[in-house]
């Protein structure tokens, strides 16, 4: 599949087929692709927690906003994405190198998550990135270190609907400014 085809085919899917299961091998392939994203000074601070255990999935879903619990009810795997704090965007001595500080860790994680979602599309999988969650509850449920910042939860599965229409996008001229 050509890159443009993958980009324009990708959708945030909110209805999954409970009978089709994602495998650990597929998740490994997604994360390996995500690792190819650039990061601040190649710091590679992104981390992924792949939850397959049915009981743990129930616990993780309870950390999500009610609407996201519904969206994820039929997937057999959730990914919780984090980044190591105070590394990306920081000097070796631990000082921020610009005004964004840990914003760079979040930026780098977003780049990786984007590649992961695009790779999922290429593989025939669907995803939705969920930001409405209780980070403290996720940290406790998954025993995530305080040295990591929780970014998002990504549902990965197979859509249960045949077509998900593309949302309307702004005109490119609204977001692009030419200088010179």
N, C-alpha and C positions, 0 to 999 in steps of 0.2 A: 504494500500500500504506500502510495506517495505521501510525503510529509503533509502537504496541504490537505489531502484527503483525511488524514488522521485528525488534524486540527479542526477541520470543519465538521467532522462526524462526531467528535467528542461532545458528550452532554452530561449534565449533572442529573443523574437518574435517581428517582425517588420511589420506584416500585420495582422490586426484585422477585425473581423466581426462586422460591424456597427449595425446589427440587433439583436445581443445578448448583453444584458445590464448587467453590474455588479451592485449589490444592495448595499445599505448602510450596510445591515446586513453582507454581505460578507466582506466588507472592515473592519468592526468592528472585525470580526473573524480573519482576517489577522493581524491587529494591536495587538490584544490580544495575538496572537502567538508570534509576534515580541517582545513583552514586556518580554518574557521569556529569552531573550538573556542576557548573563552576561554583566555587566558594571562596570567601575572603582568604587570601594567601593559602589556598588549598587546605583550609583548616578542617573541612569535612566534619562539621559538628552535628549534622542531622542524625537522629536515632529513630528507629521504628520498633514498635511493639505490636506484633501480630497476634491477635487473640482468636483462637480457634476453639478453645475449650467451651462447651455449651454453658456450663454453670458460670464461668468467668464472663462470657458474653452477656449473660443476664445482668451481672453486676455492673459491667461497663455501660450497658444500655441505661441502667438506672442513673448513671452520671450525666446523661444527655438530657437536653430540653425535651419536653413531652412530644413535640412534633418530630424530633429526630429519633426518638424511641420508636415511633411508628414507621418512619422511613427505613430504619435498620432491622426491623423485626424478621425479615426473611433472608438476610445474608448470614453466611456461616463464618465470616471473618470480618473483623474490624481492625484497622490500623490506627494506633495512636502515635502521632508524630511529635517529636520533641527536638530541641537542640541544646547542646552543651552551652551553658551561660558563660559570659565573660571570656570568650575565645575569639569568635568571629567579630572583627571590628575592634579588637583590642591588641595592645602591644604584648610582647612576651612577659612584661612585668605586670600585666593586668590592668593597664590604663586604656580607656577608650581612645581610639585614634581619630575620631570625629564626633560630631554631636549626636549621631544615631546610637552609639553604644551597642546594646544588645539588639537593636533594630537590624543590624547586619546579620545576626544569627537567624532572625525571623525571615529576613529577605532570602538568605541562602536556603533555609528550609522550604520556603515557597517555591524556589527554583526547582528543588528536588521533587517536591510534591507535584509540580506541573508536569515534569518529565514522567513521573510515575503514572499519572492519570492519562497522559498521551500514550504511554506504552500499553496501559490496560486497554485502551481503545483499539490499538493495533492488534492486540491479542484476542479481541472479541469480548472483553470484559467491560463492565461499566462501573463508574465510581460517582460518589458525591462527597465533597469536602464539607464537614460539619464543624462549625465554630461555636455553636451554642451548646456549651457543656460546663460542668463543674470541675474545673481544673484540680482543685484540692481533693475532691472525691476520686478523680481519676488517679492522681498521684498516690493516694492511699490504697486504692483498689489494686493497682499494678505495681506498687512498691517502687515508684519512680523517684530517683534521687533528687534532692533539692538542688543539685548542681545542673539540673536540666530544666528548661522552660517548656511547658506543654504548648504545642501549636494547635493542632487540629486532630479530629478523628475522621478517618476516611473509610467509608463503606465501599467494599469491593464485591461485585457479584455479577449476575446475569440479569438483565432487565426482563420484566414480565410483560412489558408493553412493546408493541412492534415499532412504534415511532414516537420519539420525543422531539417535538418541534424546537427549533432554535429560538432562543429568546431574542428580542429585538436588540440590536447593537446601535450605539451612537454612530452617527456619520463620522468617518475618519477625520474630516476637516474640523470637527468639534474638539478632537483630542490631539491634533498635530499642529505644531507651530513651526514654520520654517524661519530660521534666522539667517539672513543674508542670501 
